[in-house]
Amino acid sequence: MAQGQAKITSEVPGKDVAKVLQPVLVDLVGLAQNGKQLHWHVRGRYFLPVHERLDVVIDDAREFADTVAERLVALDVPVDGRPATVATTTNLPEVAPGFTSDDKVVGAIVDQLDATIARARTAMEALEETDQVSQDIVIEALRALEKHRWMFAAQLG
């Protein structure tokens, strides 16, 4: 070790943080997958703005999933974002298969966001005492997810 450099050690209990962040990860991966399903199948008068706005949600969900996963790996904890794991452990409601009207897509993405937000809020509270660095990641994700929710919910009237 070079002079003046301190050894970096993690005092964060990674496995405890993983119990809180792994469910957030699967919901973010699920949100991206379900968002893409809705994106491909939206139909109706407001197709284009809904289609394009879904891409923004999907991009954010993927980015935050990556950030959450990398945080856990940095804590020396493996993550599981495999499709089977996401399918069996996500908190998200099912989305309808096939073509869907724009108003139903908006309602479905609000439901997806609500479920993702609820689990992230639970994680945020649990991380307050355990790992504030991980909590900051969840807070940043919540900020974006809640903004997306607001913008879609405003279309519902």
C-alpha positions in Angstrom: 0.0 0.0 0.0 1.4 3.4 -0.9 2.3 5.9 1.8 -0.7 8.0 2.8 -3.3 5.5 1.5 -5.6 4.0 4.0 -6.9 0.5 3.7 -10.6 0.7 2.8 -12.8 -1.7 4.8 -16.5 -2.1 4.7 -18.2 -2.2 8.0 -21.6 -2.4 6.3 -23.2 -5.8 6.9 -23.7 -6.7 3.2 -26.0 -9.7 3.8 -28.3 -7.5 5.9 -28.4 -4.8 3.1 -28.9 -7.5 0.5 -32.1 -8.7 2.3 -33.5 -5.2 1.8 -32.1 -4.3 -1.6 -32.6 -7.6 -3.5 -36.4 -7.2 -3.5 -35.9 -3.6 -4.8 -33.7 -5.0 -7.6 -36.2 -7.6 -8.8 -39.0 -5.0 -8.8 -36.9 -2.6 -10.8 -36.0 -5.4 -13.3 -39.7 -6.4 -13.4 -40.7 -2.7 -14.0 -38.4 -2.5 -16.9 -39.6 -5.8 -18.4 -43.3 -5.0 -17.9 -42.8 -1.4 -19.1 -41.3 -2.8 -22.3 -44.3 -5.2 -22.7 -46.7 -2.2 -22.4 -44.5 -0.1 -24.7 -44.7 -2.6 -27.5 -48.4 -3.1 -27.2 -49.9 0.3 -26.6 -52.6 1.4 -29.0 -54.8 4.4 -29.2 -55.1 8.1 -29.6 -52.2 8.9 -27.3 -50.0 6.1 -28.5 -46.9 8.2 -29.3 -46.6 10.2 -26.0 -47.4 7.1 -23.9 -45.0 4.9 -26.0 -42.2 7.5 -25.6 -42.8 8.2 -21.9 -42.6 4.5 -21.2 -39.1 4.4 -22.6 -38.0 7.0 -20.1 -39.5 4.9 -17.2 -37.8 1.8 -18.6 -34.4 3.5 -19.0 -34.6 4.8 -15.4 -35.7 1.4 -14.0 -32.7 -0.3 -15.8 -30.3 2.3 -14.6 -31.4 2.1 -11.0 -31.5 -1.7 -11.1 -27.8 -1.6 -12.3 -27.0 0.9 -9.5 -28.6 -1.3 -6.8 -26.9 -4.4 -8.1 -23.5 -2.8 -8.3 -23.9 -1.5 -4.7 -24.6 -5.0 -3.5 -21.6 -6.4 -5.4 -19.5 -3.6 -4.0 -20.5 -4.9 -0.6 -19.3 -8.4 -1.7 -22.8 -9.8 -2.0 -24.1 -11.6 -5.1 -27.3 -10.5 -6.6 -30.0 -12.4 -8.6 -31.7 -10.6 -11.5 -32.4 -13.8 -13.5 -35.8 -13.9 -15.2 -37.0 -16.8 -13.1 -36.0 -15.0 -9.9 -37.7 -11.9 -11.0 -40.9 -13.8 -12.0 -41.1 -15.6 -8.6 -40.1 -12.8 -6.2 -41.4 -9.5 -7.7 -44.0 -7.5 -6.0 -45.5 -6.2 -9.3 -48.9 -7.0 -10.6 -49.3 -8.9 -13.9 -49.7 -6.9 -17.1 -52.1 -8.0 -19.7 -50.7 -9.7 -22.8 -51.2 -8.3 -26.3 -52.4 -5.0 -27.6 -53.8 -2.6 -24.9 -55.5 0.7 -25.2 -53.5 3.7 -24.1 -55.7 4.5 -21.1 -55.3 0.9 -19.8 -51.6 1.1 -20.4 -51.4 4.3 -18.3 -53.4 2.6 -15.5 -51.2 -0.5 -15.7 -47.9 1.5 -15.5 -49.3 3.5 -12.6 -50.0 0.1 -10.8 -46.4 -1.0 -11.7 -44.9 2.1 -10.3 -47.1 2.0 -7.2 -45.8 -1.5 -6.4 -42.2 -0.6 -7.1 -42.5 2.6 -5.0 -44.1 0.7 -2.1 -41.2 -1.8 -1.9 -38.6 0.9 -2.3 -40.1 3.0 0.5 -40.0 0.0 2.8 -36.3 -0.5 1.9 -35.6 3.2 2.4 -36.9 3.0 6.0 -35.0 -0.2 6.7 -31.7 1.1 5.4 -31.7 4.2 7.6 -29.9 2.5 10.4 -28.0 -0.1 8.4 -26.5 1.7 5.4 -27.2 5.2 4.5 -25.2 5.0 1.3 -27.6 2.3 0.0 -30.5 4.4 1.4 -29.4 7.3 -0.8 -29.5 5.1 -3.9 -33.1 4.1 -3.0 -34.1 7.7 -2.3 -32.7 8.7 -5.7 -34.7 5.9 -7.4 -37.8 7.0 -5.5 -37.5 10.5 -6.6 -37.5 9.4 -10.3 -40.2 6.8 -9.9 -42.6 9.1 -8.0 -42.1 11.7 -10.7 -43.0 9.1 -13.4 -46.0 8.1 -11.4 -47.2 11.6 -11.1 -46.9 12.2 -14.8 -48.8 9.1 -15.8 -51.4 9.4 -13.0 -52.2 13.0 -14.2 -53.4 11.4 -17.4 -56.0 9.3 -15.5 -57.8 12.5 -14.4 
